[in-house]
Structure formats: C-alpha cells, structure tokens
Amino acid sequence: MEINYNLTEEDYLNFNLFHMKNSKSVMNSLKMQRFLTPIFFILISYLFSQLGDTPFLFAFIPFLIISIIWIVFYPRFFYKTVIRNVKKMIREGRNGGLIGKHRMIITEDGITETTSTDETKVNWSGIQAFKEDNDYFYLYNSSVSAYILPKRELKNADEVKDYLKKYSIA
C-alpha cells in the first residue's frame, strides 16, 4: 500500500498535543503544577496572616480566588506554552523531512517513508504502538515520536486503519 500525503506544521503541533494529553508522565506533571501551586498560595496567605496584623480571612480570600483561577485556567496556559515552544523549535532549523510531502509504503515487512530530505525504513517490530484520534493515525516508533498520517489525506481511512492494525502492535 502506498500513501502520499502532506504534513503541515499544524499536523505536527496536533501530534504533540495528542501525545501530551495521552502521556502519563505529562499528565502527572500537569496535575502537580495545577494543584500544588494553589496549596502554596494558601500557605502564603497563612504566613501573611501570621507575620502581620492581618486577619486570616482577609489574607486567605484573595489567595483563594487566585488559586481557583489557577486551577481552572492553568491547563490551557500549559498547552499554549507547549505549542508556542514547539513552534519555536520547528522554526529553529531546517525541517524539510518533518513538514511537507511524504510518501509512505506499507508492506508486510514494515514501513518505508520518503520525504524531500531522507528515507527511513522500519520493520513492524520497530513500531511500538498504533494510536488514533479523530483526525490522525499515529504509528509510534519510539515513546516520543511517531509517523503521523492525517486522515484528510487518505482516500479510505478505514481501509488504511485495518491494514495498519493488521501488522502493527495495537
């Protein structure tokens, strides 16, 4: 099976978001940052009330409001920061093989992907996981990288999915 497709910067950004939202270590880090910071804020309010002549509630209420805002909006801030950093990294150097035209040949033995700058071959044993979302198929070749197949570029996404699942580790 041969698939010709075009990967955009947006496709690569979507992969990074998908990966982060499905990574246990990233999600644990997000939870820690999201909930430990408000605890720190509340401890600061207690210190203010103890060090000054301020009643605890007077110091506590502003920090409680900040904590609630933090808990609600921090995930959005976190993901936007990651996207901004990934965009910077993409634009830092030459990425001809990452963004642009790709040709993937899928056989019983594995995958061969050709771009404007290189050609990679991987046996099915080198594919660690097959994942998908509404818009993409991801063939993970390591714990942090994957071949990205945009469904919009496929004539028959269900047929491709069946073919990929037949050989890859599902």
Contacts in CASP RR format, 6 or more apart in sequence:
PFRMAT RR
TARGET T0000
AUTHOR 0000-0000-0000
METHOD contacts of the structure
MODEL  1
MEINYNLTEEDYLNFNLFHMKNSKSVMNSLKMQRFLTPIFFILISYLFSQ
LGDTPFLFAFIPFLIISIIWIVFYPRFFYKTVIRNVKKMIREGRNGGLIG
KHRMIITEDGITETTSTDETKVNWSGIQAFKEDNDYFYLYNSSVSAYILP
KRELKNADEVKDYLKKYSIA
1 105 0 8 1.000
1 106 0 8 1.000
1 107 0 8 1.000
1 160 0 8 1.000
1 163 0 8 1.000
2 103 0 8 1.000
2 104 0 8 1.000
2 105 0 8 1.000
2 106 0 8 1.000
3 103 0 8 1.000
3 104 0 8 1.000
3 105 0 8 1.000
3 106 0 8 1.000
3 149 0 8 1.000
3 153 0 8 1.000
3 154 0 8 1.000
3 160 0 8 1.000
4 101 0 8 1.000
4 102 0 8 1.000
4 103 0 8 1.000
4 104 0 8 1.000
4 153 0 8 1.000
5 101 0 8 1.000
5 102 0 8 1.000
5 104 0 8 1.000
5 149 0 8 1.000
5 150 0 8 1.000
5 153 0 8 1.000
5 154 0 8 1.000
6 100 0 8 1.000
6 101 0 8 1.000
6 102 0 8 1.000
6 150 0 8 1.000
6 153 0 8 1.000
7 98 0 8 1.000
7 99 0 8 1.000
7 100 0 8 1.000
7 102 0 8 1.000
7 148 0 8 1.000
7 150 0 8 1.000
8 99 0 8 1.000
8 100 0 8 1.000
9 87 0 8 1.000
9 90 0 8 1.000
9 99 0 8 1.000
11 136 0 8 1.000
11 148 0 8 1.000
11 150 0 8 1.000
12 86 0 8 1.000
12 90 0 8 1.000
12 98 0 8 1.000
12 99 0 8 1.000
12 148 0 8 1.000
13 83 0 8 1.000
13 86 0 8 1.000
13 87 0 8 1.000
14 135 0 8 1.000
14 136 0 8 1.000
15 136 0 8 1.000
15 138 0 8 1.000
15 146 0 8 1.000
15 148 0 8 1.000
16 82 0 8 1.000
16 83 0 8 1.000
16 86 0 8 1.000
17 79 0 8 1.000
17 82 0 8 1.000
17 83 0 8 1.000
18 131 0 8 1.000
18 133 0 8 1.000
18 136 0 8 1.000
18 138 0 8 1.000
19 26 0 8 1.000
19 138 0 8 1.000
19 144 0 8 1.000
19 146 0 8 1.000
20 26 0 8 1.000
20 27 0 8 1.000
20 79 0 8 1.000
20 82 0 8 1.000
21 27 0 8 1.000
22 131 0 8 1.000
30 74 0 8 1.000
30 75 0 8 1.000
30 78 0 8 1.000
33 74 0 8 1.000
33 78 0 8 1.000
34 70 0 8 1.000
34 71 0 8 1.000
34 74 0 8 1.000
34 75 0 8 1.000
34 78 0 8 1.000
35 71 0 8 1.000
37 67 0 8 1.000
37 70 0 8 1.000
37 74 0 8 1.000
38 66 0 8 1.000
38 67 0 8 1.000
38 68 0 8 1.000
38 70 0 8 1.000
38 71 0 8 1.000
41 63 0 8 1.000
41 64 0 8 1.000
41 66 0 8 1.000
41 67 0 8 1.000
41 70 0 8 1.000
42 60 0 8 1.000
42 63 0 8 1.000
42 64 0 8 1.000
42 67 0 8 1.000
44 63 0 8 1.000
45 56 0 8 1.000
45 59 0 8 1.000
45 60 0 8 1.000
45 62 0 8 1.000
45 63 0 8 1.000
45 64 0 8 1.000
46 56 0 8 1.000
46 59 0 8 1.000
46 60 0 8 1.000
48 54 0 8 1.000
48 59 0 8 1.000
49 55 0 8 1.000
49 56 0 8 1.000
49 58 0 8 1.000
49 59 0 8 1.000
49 60 0 8 1.000
90 98 0 8 1.000
90 99 0 8 1.000
94 117 0 8 1.000
96 115 0 8 1.000
96 116 0 8 1.000
96 117 0 8 1.000
97 115 0 8 1.000
97 116 0 8 1.000
97 117 0 8 1.000
97 118 0 8 1.000
98 115 0 8 1.000
100 115 0 8 1.000
100 116 0 8 1.000
101 115 0 8 1.000
101 116 0 8 1.000
102 113 0 8 1.000
102 114 0 8 1.000
102 115 0 8 1.000
103 113 0 8 1.000
103 114 0 8 1.000
103 115 0 8 1.000
104 111 0 8 1.000
104 112 0 8 1.000
104 113 0 8 1.000
104 114 0 8 1.000
104 147 0 8 1.000
104 149 0 8 1.000
105 111 0 8 1.000
105 112 0 8 1.000
105 113 0 8 1.000
105 114 0 8 1.000
106 163 0 8 1.000
106 164 0 8 1.000
106 167 0 8 1.000
108 167 0 8 1.000
109 123 0 8 1.000
109 124 0 8 1.000
110 121 0 8 1.000
110 122 0 8 1.000
110 123 0 8 1.000
110 124 0 8 1.000
110 127 0 8 1.000
110 167 0 8 1.000
111 121 0 8 1.000
111 122 0 8 1.000
111 124 0 8 1.000
111 127 0 8 1.000
111 139 0 8 1.000
111 147 0 8 1.000
112 119 0 8 1.000
112 120 0 8 1.000
112 121 0 8 1.000
113 119 0 8 1.000
113 120 0 8 1.000
113 121 0 8 1.000
113 147 0 8 1.000
122 141 0 8 1.000
124 167 0 8 1.000
124 168 0 8 1.000
124 169 0 8 1.000
126 141 0 8 1.000
127 139 0 8 1.000
127 140 0 8 1.000
127 141 0 8 1.000
127 167 0 8 1.000
127 168 0 8 1.000
127 169 0 8 1.000
128 140 0 8 1.000
128 141 0 8 1.000
128 142 0 8 1.000
128 143 0 8 1.000
128 169 0 8 1.000
129 138 0 8 1.000
129 139 0 8 1.000
129 140 0 8 1.000
129 168 0 8 1.000
129 169 0 8 1.000
130 137 0 8 1.000
130 138 0 8 1.000
130 139 0 8 1.000
130 140 0 8 1.000
130 164 0 8 1.000
130 165 0 8 1.000
130 168 0 8 1.000
130 169 0 8 1.000
130 170 0 8 1.000
131 137 0 8 1.000
131 138 0 8 1.000
131 140 0 8 1.000
131 146 0 8 1.000
132 138 0 8 1.000
132 161 0 8 1.000
134 151 0 8 1.000
135 150 0 8 1.000
135 151 0 8 1.000
135 152 0 8 1.000
136 148 0 8 1.000
136 149 0 8 1.000
136 150 0 8 1.000
136 151 0 8 1.000
137 148 0 8 1.000
137 149 0 8 1.000
137 151 0 8 1.000
137 157 0 8 1.000
137 160 0 8 1.000
137 161 0 8 1.000
137 164 0 8 1.000
138 146 0 8 1.000
138 147 0 8 1.000
138 148 0 8 1.000
138 149 0 8 1.000
139 146 0 8 1.000
139 147 0 8 1.000
139 149 0 8 1.000
139 164 0 8 1.000
139 168 0 8 1.000
140 146 0 8 1.000
141 147 0 8 1.000
149 160 0 8 1.000
151 157 0 8 1.000
154 160 0 8 1.000
END
